[in-house]
Amino acid sequence: MSSAPNEGHRQRLRDRFFQNGIDSFHDYEVLELLLTLATPRKDMKPQAKELIRRFGSLASVLEAPTSVLKDVKGMGSANIFALKLPHAVGRRYLFEKTQGKDYLRSSKTVKDYLTHNLRERNREIFMVIFLDGQNQIIKMEELFSGSLTTSAIYPREVVQKVLDYDAATVILVHNHPSGSLTPSGSDRAVTKKLQTALAAIDVEVLDHLIVGGNDFFSFADHRLL
């Protein structure tokens, strides 16, 4: 009996999505729609608003660890699955759009993927984009995580990956969980260390990108390479 008003509300949300797209929704309404996929007969607006109150934004909710989401009242495994799956699908979609593409022509798509993948991580993640001689993307891979100091990055592993993929050039990427775009002393030292190691096998570092929130810092653009 009580599910009828809820169903009418959910149908209005669905209609609004098809008519106006996701940009017409508040963050909590997006979460409400996702949560109702797992719990179709219950009003999920309170849980959606509580998630925004607790984590601050849609992106932060979607990137929150499962163990933390479970602490929110009313959030069971089915609800968490409903939140995690679309985000993972979006990440896979952006990743697959970059494969085999010319980096220079698809740099916006690459940066969209990197932002989607790294902006809400609570640890620093170090990635490498491996390119062939025509600047086509062979692979993008996460290699290290944690504090990115010169002692935490192993040039031998990067060199081995370059040889495995037969890459001609690489682009280094890592995130700053703080959102800062300013390269640290360790960032500069890591870059120089890898440049030296890769130069020994005639592989060039084209750039080192720092992801901070939705923005980037490019070592190449700032002539730091």
PyMOL commands that place a pseudoatom at each C-alpha (Angstrom):
pseudoatom trace, name=CA, resn=MET, resi=1, chain=A, elem=C, hetatm=0, pos=[0.000, 0.000, 0.000]
pseudoatom trace, name=CA, resn=SER, resi=2, chain=A, elem=C, hetatm=0, pos=[2.649, 2.538, 1.056]
pseudoatom trace, name=CA, resn=SER, resi=3, chain=A, elem=C, hetatm=0, pos=[4.821, 1.782, -1.973]
pseudoatom trace, name=CA, resn=ALA, resi=4, chain=A, elem=C, hetatm=0, pos=[2.471, 3.558, -4.425]
pseudoatom trace, name=CA, resn=PRO, resi=5, chain=A, elem=C, hetatm=0, pos=[3.504, 7.158, -3.540]
pseudoatom trace, name=CA, resn=ASN, resi=6, chain=A, elem=C, hetatm=0, pos=[7.144, 6.082, -3.638]
pseudoatom trace, name=CA, resn=GLU, resi=7, chain=A, elem=C, hetatm=0, pos=[6.689, 4.506, -7.067]
pseudoatom trace, name=CA, resn=GLY, resi=8, chain=A, elem=C, hetatm=0, pos=[5.104, 7.686, -8.389]
pseudoatom trace, name=CA, resn=HIS, resi=9, chain=A, elem=C, hetatm=0, pos=[8.038, 9.724, -7.100]
pseudoatom trace, name=CA, resn=ARG, resi=10, chain=A, elem=C, hetatm=0, pos=[10.576, 7.320, -8.610]
pseudoatom trace, name=CA, resn=GLN, resi=11, chain=A, elem=C, hetatm=0, pos=[8.765, 7.366, -11.956]
pseudoatom trace, name=CA, resn=ARG, resi=12, chain=A, elem=C, hetatm=0, pos=[8.902, 11.164, -11.969]
pseudoatom trace, name=CA, resn=LEU, resi=13, chain=A, elem=C, hetatm=0, pos=[12.655, 10.990, -11.353]
pseudoatom trace, name=CA, resn=ARG, resi=14, chain=A, elem=C, hetatm=0, pos=[13.081, 8.516, -14.208]
pseudoatom trace, name=CA, resn=ASP, resi=15, chain=A, elem=C, hetatm=0, pos=[10.980, 10.670, -16.536]
pseudoatom trace, name=CA, resn=ARG, resi=16, chain=A, elem=C, hetatm=0, pos=[13.049, 13.705, -15.610]
pseudoatom trace, name=CA, resn=PHE, resi=17, chain=A, elem=C, hetatm=0, pos=[16.239, 11.820, -16.414]
pseudoatom trace, name=CA, resn=PHE, resi=18, chain=A, elem=C, hetatm=0, pos=[15.024, 10.883, -19.904]
pseudoatom trace, name=CA, resn=GLN, resi=19, chain=A, elem=C, hetatm=0, pos=[13.711, 14.395, -20.572]
pseudoatom trace, name=CA, resn=ASN, resi=20, chain=A, elem=C, hetatm=0, pos=[16.506, 16.542, -19.137]
pseudoatom trace, name=CA, resn=GLY, resi=21, chain=A, elem=C, hetatm=0, pos=[19.481, 14.258, -18.418]
pseudoatom trace, name=CA, resn=ILE, resi=22, chain=A, elem=C, hetatm=0, pos=[21.509, 13.819, -15.259]
pseudoatom trace, name=CA, resn=ASP, resi=23, chain=A, elem=C, hetatm=0, pos=[22.542, 17.482, -15.093]
pseudoatom trace, name=CA, resn=SER, resi=24, chain=A, elem=C, hetatm=0, pos=[19.034, 18.389, -13.945]
pseudoatom trace, name=CA, resn=PHE, resi=25, chain=A, elem=C, hetatm=0, pos=[19.495, 16.355, -10.745]
pseudoatom trace, name=CA, resn=HIS, resi=26, chain=A, elem=C, hetatm=0, pos=[20.867, 17.270, -7.365]
pseudoatom trace, name=CA, resn=ASP, resi=27, chain=A, elem=C, hetatm=0, pos=[23.598, 14.942, -6.097]
pseudoatom trace, name=CA, resn=TYR, resi=28, chain=A, elem=C, hetatm=0, pos=[21.264, 13.326, -3.586]
pseudoatom trace, name=CA, resn=GLU, resi=29, chain=A, elem=C, hetatm=0, pos=[18.698, 12.642, -6.326]
pseudoatom trace, name=CA, resn=VAL, resi=30, chain=A, elem=C, hetatm=0, pos=[21.301, 10.779, -8.386]
pseudoatom trace, name=CA, resn=LEU, resi=31, chain=A, elem=C, hetatm=0, pos=[22.086, 8.635, -5.352]
pseudoatom trace, name=CA, resn=GLU, resi=32, chain=A, elem=C, hetatm=0, pos=[18.388, 8.131, -4.676]
pseudoatom trace, name=CA, resn=LEU, resi=33, chain=A, elem=C, hetatm=0, pos=[17.879, 6.802, -8.203]
pseudoatom trace, name=CA, resn=LEU, resi=34, chain=A, elem=C, hetatm=0, pos=[20.808, 4.397, -7.869]
pseudoatom trace, name=CA, resn=LEU, resi=35, chain=A, elem=C, hetatm=0, pos=[19.679, 3.171, -4.461]
pseudoatom trace, name=CA, resn=THR, resi=36, chain=A, elem=C, hetatm=0, pos=[16.148, 2.463, -5.656]
pseudoatom trace, name=CA, resn=LEU, resi=37, chain=A, elem=C, hetatm=0, pos=[17.561, 0.020, -8.195]
pseudoatom trace, name=CA, resn=ALA, resi=38, chain=A, elem=C, hetatm=0, pos=[18.523, -2.201, -5.267]
pseudoatom trace, name=CA, resn=THR, resi=39, chain=A, elem=C, hetatm=0, pos=[15.620, -1.299, -2.962]
pseudoatom trace, name=CA, resn=PRO, resi=40, chain=A, elem=C, hetatm=0, pos=[12.669, -0.578, -5.281]
pseudoatom trace, name=CA, resn=ARG, resi=41, chain=A, elem=C, hetatm=0, pos=[9.894, -0.557, -2.650]
pseudoatom trace, name=CA, resn=LYS, resi=42, chain=A, elem=C, hetatm=0, pos=[11.470, 1.758, -0.097]
pseudoatom trace, name=CA, resn=ASP, resi=43, chain=A, elem=C, hetatm=0, pos=[11.892, 5.532, 0.020]
pseudoatom trace, name=CA, resn=MET, resi=44, chain=A, elem=C, hetatm=0, pos=[15.667, 5.979, -0.332]
pseudoatom trace, name=CA, resn=LYS, resi=45, chain=A, elem=C, hetatm=0, pos=[15.731, 9.778, -0.210]
pseudoatom trace, name=CA, resn=PRO, resi=46, chain=A, elem=C, hetatm=0, pos=[16.714, 9.871, 3.511]
pseudoatom trace, name=CA, resn=GLN, resi=47, chain=A, elem=C, hetatm=0, pos=[19.669, 7.546, 2.896]
pseudoatom trace, name=CA, resn=ALA, resi=48, chain=A, elem=C, hetatm=0, pos=[20.694, 9.535, -0.178]
pseudoatom trace, name=CA, resn=LYS, resi=49, chain=A, elem=C, hetatm=0, pos=[20.649, 12.828, 1.743]
pseudoatom trace, name=CA, resn=GLU, resi=50, chain=A, elem=C, hetatm=0, pos=[22.520, 11.269, 4.651]
pseudoatom trace, name=CA, resn=LEU, resi=51, chain=A, elem=C, hetatm=0, pos=[25.233, 10.048, 2.293]
pseudoatom trace, name=CA, resn=ILE, resi=52, chain=A, elem=C, hetatm=0, pos=[25.699, 13.562, 0.872]
pseudoatom trace, name=CA, resn=ARG, resi=53, chain=A, elem=C, hetatm=0, pos=[25.684, 15.059, 4.376]
pseudoatom trace, name=CA, resn=ARG, resi=54, chain=A, elem=C, hetatm=0, pos=[28.278, 12.581, 5.538]
pseudoatom trace, name=CA, resn=PHE, resi=55, chain=A, elem=C, hetatm=0, pos=[30.631, 12.533, 2.556]
pseudoatom trace, name=CA, resn=GLY, resi=56, chain=A, elem=C, hetatm=0, pos=[30.044, 15.971, 1.052]
pseudoatom trace, name=CA, resn=SER, resi=57, chain=A, elem=C, hetatm=0, pos=[29.598, 15.200, -2.649]
pseudoatom trace, name=CA, resn=LEU, resi=58, chain=A, elem=C, hetatm=0, pos=[28.415, 12.617, -5.152]
pseudoatom trace, name=CA, resn=ALA, resi=59, chain=A, elem=C, hetatm=0, pos=[31.993, 11.799, -6.186]
pseudoatom trace, name=CA, resn=SER, resi=60, chain=A, elem=C, hetatm=0, pos=[33.051, 11.260, -2.577]
pseudoatom trace, name=CA, resn=VAL, resi=61, chain=A, elem=C, hetatm=0, pos=[30.146, 8.880, -1.966]
pseudoatom trace, name=CA, resn=LEU, resi=62, chain=A, elem=C, hetatm=0, pos=[30.939, 6.845, -5.078]
pseudoatom trace, name=CA, resn=GLU, resi=63, chain=A, elem=C, hetatm=0, pos=[34.617, 6.584, -4.116]
pseudoatom trace, name=CA, resn=ALA, resi=64, chain=A, elem=C, hetatm=0, pos=[33.985, 5.829, -0.427]
pseudoatom trace, name=CA, resn=PRO, resi=65, chain=A, elem=C, hetatm=0, pos=[35.264, 2.428, 0.756]
pseudoatom trace, name=CA, resn=THR, resi=66, chain=A, elem=C, hetatm=0, pos=[32.634, -0.276, 1.127]
pseudoatom trace, name=CA, resn=SER, resi=67, chain=A, elem=C, hetatm=0, pos=[33.516, -0.684, 4.808]
pseudoatom trace, name=CA, resn=VAL, resi=68, chain=A, elem=C, hetatm=0, pos=[32.717, 2.990, 5.436]
pseudoatom trace, name=CA, resn=LEU, resi=69, chain=A, elem=C, hetatm=0, pos=[29.476, 2.944, 3.460]
pseudoatom trace, name=CA, resn=LYS, resi=70, chain=A, elem=C, hetatm=0, pos=[28.266, 0.032, 5.577]
pseudoatom trace, name=CA, resn=ASP, resi=71, chain=A, elem=C, hetatm=0, pos=[28.369, 2.316, 8.613]
pseudoatom trace, name=CA, resn=VAL, resi=72, chain=A, elem=C, hetatm=0, pos=[25.559, 4.451, 7.157]
pseudoatom trace, name=CA, resn=LYS, resi=73, chain=A, elem=C, hetatm=0, pos=[22.166, 3.391, 8.477]
pseudoatom trace, name=CA, resn=GLY, resi=74, chain=A, elem=C, hetatm=0, pos=[20.112, 1.516, 5.888]
pseudoatom trace, name=CA, resn=MET, resi=75, chain=A, elem=C, hetatm=0, pos=[23.070, 0.804, 3.599]
pseudoatom trace, name=CA, resn=GLY, resi=76, chain=A, elem=C, hetatm=0, pos=[23.235, -2.932, 2.945]
pseudoatom trace, name=CA, resn=SER, resi=77, chain=A, elem=C, hetatm=0, pos=[25.378, -4.829, 0.463]
pseudoatom trace, name=CA, resn=ALA, resi=78, chain=A, elem=C, hetatm=0, pos=[22.758, -4.533, -2.300]
pseudoatom trace, name=CA, resn=ASN, resi=79, chain=A, elem=C, hetatm=0, pos=[22.637, -0.739, -1.925]
pseudoatom trace, name=CA, resn=ILE, resi=80, chain=A, elem=C, hetatm=0, pos=[26.415, -0.466, -1.963]
pseudoatom trace, name=CA, resn=PHE, resi=81, chain=A, elem=C, hetatm=0, pos=[26.551, -2.632, -5.083]
pseudoatom trace, name=CA, resn=ALA, resi=82, chain=A, elem=C, hetatm=0, pos=[24.062, -0.275, -6.760]
pseudoatom trace, name=CA, resn=LEU, resi=83, chain=A, elem=C, hetatm=0, pos=[26.393, 2.650, -6.034]
pseudoatom trace, name=CA, resn=LYS, resi=84, chain=A, elem=C, hetatm=0, pos=[29.630, 0.939, -6.999]
pseudoatom trace, name=CA, resn=LEU, resi=85, chain=A, elem=C, hetatm=0, pos=[28.636, -0.747, -10.256]
pseudoatom trace, name=CA, resn=PRO, resi=86, chain=A, elem=C, hetatm=0, pos=[27.779, 2.327, -12.421]
pseudoatom trace, name=CA, resn=HIS, resi=87, chain=A, elem=C, hetatm=0, pos=[30.957, 4.076, -11.301]
pseudoatom trace, name=CA, resn=ALA, resi=88, chain=A, elem=C, hetatm=0, pos=[33.046, 1.032, -12.208]
pseudoatom trace, name=CA, resn=VAL, resi=89, chain=A, elem=C, hetatm=0, pos=[31.276, 0.746, -15.571]
pseudoatom trace, name=CA, resn=GLY, resi=90, chain=A, elem=C, hetatm=0, pos=[32.001, 4.423, -16.288]
pseudoatom trace, name=CA, resn=ARG, resi=91, chain=A, elem=C, hetatm=0, pos=[35.667, 3.910, -15.470]
pseudoatom trace, name=CA, resn=ARG, resi=92, chain=A, elem=C, hetatm=0, pos=[35.870, 0.854, -17.744]
pseudoatom trace, name=CA, resn=TYR, resi=93, chain=A, elem=C, hetatm=0, pos=[34.101, 2.755, -20.538]
pseudoatom trace, name=CA, resn=LEU, resi=94, chain=A, elem=C, hetatm=0, pos=[36.538, 5.674, -20.400]
pseudoatom trace, name=CA, resn=PHE, resi=95, chain=A, elem=C, hetatm=0, pos=[39.513, 3.307, -20.195]
pseudoatom trace, name=CA, resn=GLU, resi=96, chain=A, elem=C, hetatm=0, pos=[38.425, 1.311, -23.248]
pseudoatom trace, name=CA, resn=LYS, resi=97, chain=A, elem=C, hetatm=0, pos=[37.893, 4.501, -25.262]
pseudoatom trace, name=CA, resn=THR, resi=98, chain=A, elem=C, hetatm=0, pos=[41.609, 5.285, -24.880]
pseudoatom trace, name=CA, resn=GLN, resi=99, chain=A, elem=C, hetatm=0, pos=[43.060, 1.944, -25.950]
pseudoatom trace, name=CA, resn=GLY, resi=100, chain=A, elem=C, hetatm=0, pos=[44.934, 1.988, -29.250]
pseudoatom trace, name=CA, resn=LYS, resi=101, chain=A, elem=C, hetatm=0, pos=[44.223, 5.696, -29.734]
pseudoatom trace, name=CA, resn=ASP, resi=102, chain=A, elem=C, hetatm=0, pos=[46.700, 8.420, -30.583]
pseudoatom trace, name=CA, resn=TYR, resi=103, chain=A, elem=C, hetatm=0, pos=[47.500, 10.130, -27.294]
pseudoatom trace, name=CA, resn=LEU, resi=104, chain=A, elem=C, hetatm=0, pos=[47.693, 13.640, -28.734]
pseudoatom trace, name=CA, resn=ARG, resi=105, chain=A, elem=C, hetatm=0, pos=[44.332, 13.309, -30.487]
pseudoatom trace, name=CA, resn=SER, resi=106, chain=A, elem=C, hetatm=0, pos=[42.608, 11.662, -27.528]
pseudoatom trace, name=CA, resn=SER, resi=107, chain=A, elem=C, hetatm=0, pos=[44.290, 13.495, -24.665]
pseudoatom trace, name=CA, resn=LYS, resi=108, chain=A, elem=C, hetatm=0, pos=[40.972, 14.868, -23.401]
pseudoatom trace, name=CA, resn=THR, resi=109, chain=A, elem=C, hetatm=0, pos=[39.511, 11.348, -23.146]
pseudoatom trace, name=CA, resn=VAL, resi=110, chain=A, elem=C, hetatm=0, pos=[42.676, 10.166, -21.390]
pseudoatom trace, name=CA, resn=LYS, resi=111, chain=A, elem=C, hetatm=0, pos=[42.482, 13.019, -18.916]
pseudoatom trace, name=CA, resn=ASP, resi=112, chain=A, elem=C, hetatm=0, pos=[38.777, 12.341, -18.333]
pseudoatom trace, name=CA, resn=TYR, resi=113, chain=A, elem=C, hetatm=0, pos=[39.670, 8.747, -17.475]
pseudoatom trace, name=CA, resn=LEU, resi=114, chain=A, elem=C, hetatm=0, pos=[42.553, 9.771, -15.215]
pseudoatom trace, name=CA, resn=THR, resi=115, chain=A, elem=C, hetatm=0, pos=[40.374, 12.292, -13.386]
pseudoatom trace, name=CA, resn=HIS, resi=116, chain=A, elem=C, hetatm=0, pos=[37.583, 9.745, -12.963]
pseudoatom trace, name=CA, resn=ASN, resi=117, chain=A, elem=C, hetatm=0, pos=[40.050, 7.152, -11.725]
pseudoatom trace, name=CA, resn=LEU, resi=118, chain=A, elem=C, hetatm=0, pos=[42.270, 9.215, -9.434]
pseudoatom trace, name=CA, resn=ARG, resi=119, chain=A, elem=C, hetatm=0, pos=[40.588, 12.353, -8.130]
pseudoatom trace, name=CA, resn=GLU, resi=120, chain=A, elem=C, hetatm=0, pos=[38.922, 10.795, -5.080]
pseudoatom trace, name=CA, resn=ARG, resi=121, chain=A, elem=C, hetatm=0, pos=[41.614, 8.272, -4.135]
pseudoatom trace, name=CA, resn=ASN, resi=122, chain=A, elem=C, hetatm=0, pos=[42.772, 8.725, -0.560]
pseudoatom trace, name=CA, resn=ARG, resi=123, chain=A, elem=C, hetatm=0, pos=[46.286, 7.475, -1.356]
pseudoatom trace, name=CA, resn=GLU, resi=124, chain=A, elem=C, hetatm=0, pos=[48.770, 8.572, -3.967]
pseudoatom trace, name=CA, resn=ILE, resi=125, chain=A, elem=C, hetatm=0, pos=[48.648, 6.295, -7.000]
pseudoatom trace, name=CA, resn=PHE, resi=126, chain=A, elem=C, hetatm=0, pos=[51.455, 6.177, -9.563]
pseudoatom trace, name=CA, resn=MET, resi=127, chain=A, elem=C, hetatm=0, pos=[50.517, 5.202, -13.122]
pseudoatom trace, name=CA, resn=VAL, resi=128, chain=A, elem=C, hetatm=0, pos=[52.353, 4.936, -16.400]
pseudoatom trace, name=CA, resn=ILE, resi=129, chain=A, elem=C, hetatm=0, pos=[50.890, 5.427, -19.881]
pseudoatom trace, name=CA, resn=PHE, resi=130, chain=A, elem=C, hetatm=0, pos=[52.902, 3.340, -22.348]
pseudoatom trace, name=CA, resn=LEU, resi=131, chain=A, elem=C, hetatm=0, pos=[53.015, 4.608, -25.956]
pseudoatom trace, name=CA, resn=ASP, resi=132, chain=A, elem=C, hetatm=0, pos=[54.353, 3.139, -29.171]
pseudoatom trace, name=CA, resn=GLY, resi=133, chain=A, elem=C, hetatm=0, pos=[56.464, 4.935, -31.779]
pseudoatom trace, name=CA, resn=GLN, resi=134, chain=A, elem=C, hetatm=0, pos=[53.364, 6.606, -33.268]
pseudoatom trace, name=CA, resn=ASN, resi=135, chain=A, elem=C, hetatm=0, pos=[52.211, 7.880, -29.853]
pseudoatom trace, name=CA, resn=GLN, resi=136, chain=A, elem=C, hetatm=0, pos=[49.378, 5.370, -29.737]
pseudoatom trace, name=CA, resn=ILE, resi=137, chain=A, elem=C, hetatm=0, pos=[48.406, 4.141, -26.295]
pseudoatom trace, name=CA, resn=ILE, resi=138, chain=A, elem=C, hetatm=0, pos=[49.514, 0.584, -25.644]
pseudoatom trace, name=CA, resn=LYS, resi=139, chain=A, elem=C, hetatm=0, pos=[48.516, 0.392, -21.992]
pseudoatom trace, name=CA, resn=MET, resi=140, chain=A, elem=C, hetatm=0, pos=[47.748, 2.487, -18.917]
pseudoatom trace, name=CA, resn=GLU, resi=141, chain=A, elem=C, hetatm=0, pos=[48.685, 0.773, -15.688]
pseudoatom trace, name=CA, resn=GLU, resi=142, chain=A, elem=C, hetatm=0, pos=[48.809, 1.522, -11.966]
pseudoatom trace, name=CA, resn=LEU, resi=143, chain=A, elem=C, hetatm=0, pos=[52.231, 0.479, -10.695]
pseudoatom trace, name=CA, resn=PHE, resi=144, chain=A, elem=C, hetatm=0, pos=[52.679, 1.866, -7.181]
pseudoatom trace, name=CA, resn=SER, resi=145, chain=A, elem=C, hetatm=0, pos=[50.551, 3.271, -4.364]
pseudoatom trace, name=CA, resn=GLY, resi=146, chain=A, elem=C, hetatm=0, pos=[51.184, 5.081, -1.117]
pseudoatom trace, name=CA, resn=SER, resi=147, chain=A, elem=C, hetatm=0, pos=[53.485, 8.011, -0.504]
pseudoatom trace, name=CA, resn=LEU, resi=148, chain=A, elem=C, hetatm=0, pos=[55.401, 8.654, -3.716]
pseudoatom trace, name=CA, resn=THR, resi=149, chain=A, elem=C, hetatm=0, pos=[58.932, 9.127, -2.502]
pseudoatom trace, name=CA, resn=THR, resi=150, chain=A, elem=C, hetatm=0, pos=[62.075, 8.207, -4.402]
pseudoatom trace, name=CA, resn=SER, resi=151, chain=A, elem=C, hetatm=0, pos=[62.353, 5.096, -2.242]
pseudoatom trace, name=CA, resn=ALA, resi=152, chain=A, elem=C, hetatm=0, pos=[58.769, 3.964, -3.033]
pseudoatom trace, name=CA, resn=ILE, resi=153, chain=A, elem=C, hetatm=0, pos=[59.154, 4.046, -6.822]
pseudoatom trace, name=CA, resn=TYR, resi=154, chain=A, elem=C, hetatm=0, pos=[61.233, 1.275, -8.344]
pseudoatom trace, name=CA, resn=PRO, resi=155, chain=A, elem=C, hetatm=0, pos=[62.743, 2.265, -11.711]
pseudoatom trace, name=CA, resn=ARG, resi=156, chain=A, elem=C, hetatm=0, pos=[63.635, -1.367, -12.443]
pseudoatom trace, name=CA, resn=GLU, resi=157, chain=A, elem=C, hetatm=0, pos=[59.930, -2.292, -12.416]
pseudoatom trace, name=CA, resn=VAL, resi=158, chain=A, elem=C, hetatm=0, pos=[59.058, 0.621, -14.702]
pseudoatom trace, name=CA, resn=VAL, resi=159, chain=A, elem=C, hetatm=0, pos=[61.871, -0.343, -17.102]
pseudoatom trace, name=CA, resn=GLN, resi=160, chain=A, elem=C, hetatm=0, pos=[60.682, -3.964, -17.105]
pseudoatom trace, name=CA, resn=LYS, resi=161, chain=A, elem=C, hetatm=0, pos=[57.124, -2.883, -17.950]
pseudoatom trace, name=CA, resn=VAL, resi=162, chain=A, elem=C, hetatm=0, pos=[58.431, -0.712, -20.776]
pseudoatom trace, name=CA, resn=LEU, resi=163, chain=A, elem=C, hetatm=0, pos=[60.309, -3.701, -22.182]
pseudoatom trace, name=CA, resn=ASP, resi=164, chain=A, elem=C, hetatm=0, pos=[57.292, -5.991, -21.717]
pseudoatom trace, name=CA, resn=TYR, resi=165, chain=A, elem=C, hetatm=0, pos=[55.054, -3.631, -23.696]
pseudoatom trace, name=CA, resn=ASP, resi=166, chain=A, elem=C, hetatm=0, pos=[57.800, -2.653, -26.164]
pseudoatom trace, name=CA, resn=ALA, resi=167, chain=A, elem=C, hetatm=0, pos=[56.971, 0.994, -25.482]
pseudoatom trace, name=CA, resn=ALA, resi=168, chain=A, elem=C, hetatm=0, pos=[58.823, 3.818, -27.229]
pseudoatom trace, name=CA, resn=THR, resi=169, chain=A, elem=C, hetatm=0, pos=[57.774, 6.621, -24.863]
pseudoatom trace, name=CA, resn=VAL, resi=170, chain=A, elem=C, hetatm=0, pos=[55.916, 6.971, -21.579]
pseudoatom trace, name=CA, resn=ILE, resi=171, chain=A, elem=C, hetatm=0, pos=[53.834, 9.473, -19.659]
pseudoatom trace, name=CA, resn=LEU, resi=172, chain=A, elem=C, hetatm=0, pos=[54.042, 9.360, -15.882]
pseudoatom trace, name=CA, resn=VAL, resi=173, chain=A, elem=C, hetatm=0, pos=[50.900, 10.097, -13.861]
pseudoatom trace, name=CA, resn=HIS, resi=174, chain=A, elem=C, hetatm=0, pos=[50.111, 10.382, -10.182]
pseudoatom trace, name=CA, resn=ASN, resi=175, chain=A, elem=C, hetatm=0, pos=[47.487, 12.037, -8.008]
pseudoatom trace, name=CA, resn=HIS, resi=176, chain=A, elem=C, hetatm=0, pos=[47.587, 14.381, -5.042]
pseudoatom trace, name=CA, resn=PRO, resi=177, chain=A, elem=C, hetatm=0, pos=[44.736, 13.412, -2.667]
pseudoatom trace, name=CA, resn=SER, resi=178, chain=A, elem=C, hetatm=0, pos=[44.974, 16.888, -1.126]
pseudoatom trace, name=CA, resn=GLY, resi=179, chain=A, elem=C, hetatm=0, pos=[43.949, 18.418, -4.457]
pseudoatom trace, name=CA, resn=SER, resi=180, chain=A, elem=C, hetatm=0, pos=[47.149, 20.455, -4.689]
pseudoatom trace, name=CA, resn=LEU, resi=181, chain=A, elem=C, hetatm=0, pos=[48.704, 20.716, -8.139]
pseudoatom trace, name=CA, resn=THR, resi=182, chain=A, elem=C, hetatm=0, pos=[52.112, 21.878, -6.949]
pseudoatom trace, name=CA, resn=PRO, resi=183, chain=A, elem=C, hetatm=0, pos=[54.822, 19.269, -7.590]
pseudoatom trace, name=CA, resn=SER, resi=184, chain=A, elem=C, hetatm=0, pos=[56.723, 18.340, -4.448]
pseudoatom trace, name=CA, resn=GLY, resi=185, chain=A, elem=C, hetatm=0, pos=[60.446, 17.819, -4.150]
pseudoatom trace, name=CA, resn=SER, resi=186, chain=A, elem=C, hetatm=0, pos=[59.787, 14.070, -4.212]
pseudoatom trace, name=CA, resn=ASP, resi=187, chain=A, elem=C, hetatm=0, pos=[57.719, 14.433, -7.399]
pseudoatom trace, name=CA, resn=ARG, resi=188, chain=A, elem=C, hetatm=0, pos=[60.627, 16.179, -9.106]
pseudoatom trace, name=CA, resn=ALA, resi=189, chain=A, elem=C, hetatm=0, pos=[63.153, 13.649, -7.793]
pseudoatom trace, name=CA, resn=VAL, resi=190, chain=A, elem=C, hetatm=0, pos=[61.033, 10.684, -8.956]
pseudoatom trace, name=CA, resn=THR, resi=191, chain=A, elem=C, hetatm=0, pos=[60.713, 12.238, -12.409]
pseudoatom trace, name=CA, resn=LYS, resi=192, chain=A, elem=C, hetatm=0, pos=[64.463, 12.760, -12.778]
pseudoatom trace, name=CA, resn=LYS, resi=193, chain=A, elem=C, hetatm=0, pos=[65.198, 9.264, -11.479]
pseudoatom trace, name=CA, resn=LEU, resi=194, chain=A, elem=C, hetatm=0, pos=[62.867, 7.662, -14.013]
pseudoatom trace, name=CA, resn=GLN, resi=195, chain=A, elem=C, hetatm=0, pos=[64.082, 9.876, -16.844]
pseudoatom trace, name=CA, resn=THR, resi=196, chain=A, elem=C, hetatm=0, pos=[67.628, 8.699, -16.193]
pseudoatom trace, name=CA, resn=ALA, resi=197, chain=A, elem=C, hetatm=0, pos=[66.652, 5.022, -15.951]
pseudoatom trace, name=CA, resn=LEU, resi=198, chain=A, elem=C, hetatm=0, pos=[64.554, 5.107, -19.122]
pseudoatom trace, name=CA, resn=ALA, resi=199, chain=A, elem=C, hetatm=0, pos=[67.081, 7.121, -21.107]
pseudoatom trace, name=CA, resn=ALA, resi=200, chain=A, elem=C, hetatm=0, pos=[69.460, 4.175, -20.680]
pseudoatom trace, name=CA, resn=ILE, resi=201, chain=A, elem=C, hetatm=0, pos=[67.127, 2.101, -22.899]
pseudoatom trace, name=CA, resn=ASP, resi=202, chain=A, elem=C, hetatm=0, pos=[66.345, 5.002, -25.272]
pseudoatom trace, name=CA, resn=VAL, resi=203, chain=A, elem=C, hetatm=0, pos=[62.830, 5.602, -23.951]
pseudoatom trace, name=CA, resn=GLU, resi=204, chain=A, elem=C, hetatm=0, pos=[61.672, 9.184, -23.458]
pseudoatom trace, name=CA, resn=VAL, resi=205, chain=A, elem=C, hetatm=0, pos=[59.421, 10.514, -20.694]
pseudoatom trace, name=CA, resn=LEU, resi=206, chain=A, elem=C, hetatm=0, pos=[57.028, 12.771, -22.617]
pseudoatom trace, name=CA, resn=ASP, resi=207, chain=A, elem=C, hetatm=0, pos=[55.286, 14.202, -19.565]
pseudoatom trace, name=CA, resn=HIS, resi=208, chain=A, elem=C, hetatm=0, pos=[54.489, 13.753, -15.898]
pseudoatom trace, name=CA, resn=LEU, resi=209, chain=A, elem=C, hetatm=0, pos=[50.891, 14.622, -15.018]
pseudoatom trace, name=CA, resn=ILE, resi=210, chain=A, elem=C, hetatm=0, pos=[49.686, 15.398, -11.507]
pseudoatom trace, name=CA, resn=VAL, resi=211, chain=A, elem=C, hetatm=0, pos=[45.956, 14.954, -10.937]
pseudoatom trace, name=CA, resn=GLY, resi=212, chain=A, elem=C, hetatm=0, pos=[44.458, 17.178, -8.241]
pseudoatom trace, name=CA, resn=GLY, resi=213, chain=A, elem=C, hetatm=0, pos=[40.675, 17.202, -8.054]
pseudoatom trace, name=CA, resn=ASN, resi=214, chain=A, elem=C, hetatm=0, pos=[39.454, 17.913, -11.592]
pseudoatom trace, name=CA, resn=ASP, resi=215, chain=A, elem=C, hetatm=0, pos=[42.659, 19.673, -12.688]
pseudoatom trace, name=CA, resn=PHE, resi=216, chain=A, elem=C, hetatm=0, pos=[46.080, 18.686, -13.958]
pseudoatom trace, name=CA, resn=PHE, resi=217, chain=A, elem=C, hetatm=0, pos=[49.634, 19.898, -13.679]
pseudoatom trace, name=CA, resn=SER, resi=218, chain=A, elem=C, hetatm=0, pos=[51.868, 19.043, -16.638]
pseudoatom trace, name=CA, resn=PHE, resi=219, chain=A, elem=C, hetatm=0, pos=[55.652, 18.905, -16.157]
pseudoatom trace, name=CA, resn=ALA, resi=220, chain=A, elem=C, hetatm=0, pos=[56.067, 19.296, -19.923]
pseudoatom trace, name=CA, resn=ASP, resi=221, chain=A, elem=C, hetatm=0, pos=[53.894, 22.409, -20.102]
pseudoatom trace, name=CA, resn=HIS, resi=222, chain=A, elem=C, hetatm=0, pos=[55.893, 23.957, -17.272]
pseudoatom trace, name=CA, resn=ARG, resi=223, chain=A, elem=C, hetatm=0, pos=[59.224, 22.918, -18.828]
pseudoatom trace, name=CA, resn=LEU, resi=224, chain=A, elem=C, hetatm=0, pos=[60.210, 20.733, -15.914]
pseudoatom trace, name=CA, resn=LEU, resi=225, chain=A, elem=C, hetatm=0, pos=[61.365, 17.815, -18.061]
for i in range(1, 225): cmd.bond("trace and resi %d" % i, "trace and resi %d" % (i + 1))
show_as sticks, trace
zoom trace
